[in-house]
């Protein structure tokens, strides 16, 4: 029995009710008696009725869809964030549309414009590594289009933001490496302009200072595409080859796996003598060789919180001007 053949008017005609009464009963309105709701819902189930989302969106001027823009879906962290977003979105009857930037500012802008033109109700975004001009996002928000940023967030835009405590994560990584006896700690990180890069670098410097270790800028290496291209890590390993370092703090999943691959190819003997700590949400980090002490972000929780803030903003009857920056704690998982 095809549910497309049945409408609210069909149910109303069959039960001798008005279409508005049936509609309110299906939406569990307080205006309709419990008895009438039960009759309507039982009949709707009998005929396999499903609400028409297009008709609903036209009536309410909402698409009940939200866009998600990340650099790469295959990234462990982002895939876990998306799981968190979907858990909230589907519970509130919103669909999600996911786009990837592959760290391209141009592709990010095209994705934003496409999702906006397709009448999505709002966006959840982590900025690409190339992004420096966010004025077009500010223009969309000024028109009333809700955008919530997570992980990689713009400092200049007033909006809801959900991030991990990157400074504390960087500090804890250095504290752990210092506790293991490291005296010269290198740092491999992403694009200089990204918020997470700045915050994790600050945590790294705080950790060095707190444990009486010198900061050497030659030990800090940036990968402008966050390890998306393996050549970035090969260059880093080459540049660090002549540096006398005994520990390393790495700032992301792709960077960590890329560093291990490059070291295994170029300097596997040195790799055995280096203690590694880094941000990674990989579920198989325990099988990495050598072992890595992980700084794990609460990715699923971040996705949930970001989705909740976006949907609250979408459904608010007033313009939202009081924005939150939610900072969630990281967890250090020590590997033997």
Secondary structure, 3 states (H helix, E strand, C coil): CCHHHCCHHHHHHHHCCCHHHHHHHHCCCCCCCHHHHHHHHHHHHHCCCCCCHHHHHHHHCCCCEEEEEECCCCCHHHHHHHHHHHHHHHHCCCEEEEEECCCCHHHHHHHHHHHHHCCCCEEEECCCCCCCCCHHHHHHHHCCCEEEEECCCCCCCCCCEEEECHHHHHHHHHHHHHHCCCCCEEEEECCCCCHHHHHHHHHHHHHHHHCCCCCCHHHEEECCCCCCCHHHHHHHHHHHCCCCCCEEEECCHHHHHHHHHHHHHHCHHHHCCCEEEEECCCCCHHHCCCCEEEEECCHHHHHHHHHHHHHHHHHCCCCCCCCCEEEECCEEECCC
